């Protein structure tokens, strides 16, 4: 079973869309961290924070979808 998990992880890392989504997810996370570190947010920054959280969740959902597809694909 361990070998199939490693194969799935390797396949995820080889998937261009998954890698692109993962990179975008990390960028959103970095920006959110910068916003959270601020003592006070402007109205625009509060809106940006909400928008980034939603976008980050959408990315994570898509990444999970790709992972499910890869894990359920028959091994050749």
N, C-alpha and C positions, 0 to 999 in steps of 0.2 A: 504493500500500500504506500509506503514511504516513497518508492520510486515513481509512482504515478503522480504524487503530489509535486515532486521535484519537476517532473515532465510538464505538468500543468503550469507551474511557476515559470519554467523556461519558455513555454509557449506564450505566456502572457507578456514576458519581457521582449519577445520577438514580434509581438503584435504592434504595428505602428500606431493604430488608433488608441490602443490601451496606453502606450508610452506617452503619446501626446496628451491624452486626458490626465494621466498621472502628473505630468509636468505642470499642466494648467492648475490642477488641484493643489500642488505644492506652492505655486505662485499665489493663488488665492489665500492659502493658509498663511503665507508670509505677510501678505498685506493685512489680513485680519489680525495677526499678532501685533503688527505695527499700530493698528487702530486701538486694540485692546490696551496697549501700553500707554496710550495717551490718557491723561487724567480727565480731560473733558473733550467731548466730540461736538463738532458743529452739526447743524441739521443735515448738511450734505454728507458729512462723514457718517452720521447715523444711518442715513439712507444707503450709503455705500456698504456699510457693514451688513445691513439686512440683505441687500442684493448679492453680496459676495457669499453670504451663508447659503442662500438659495441656490446660487450657481454651483457652489462647492458640493452641495447635496445632489444636485442633478448630475454632476460629473461622477460622483461616487456611485450613484445608481447605475449609470451607463457602464462604468468600469466593472461593477458587479455583474451586469448583464453579459458583458464580454467574457468574464471569468466563468460564468455558468455555462455559456456556449462552449468554451474550450474544454471545460471539465466534463461536459456531457458528450463531447464528440468521441466517436469510436477511435481507439488507438490502432494505428496501422502498423 
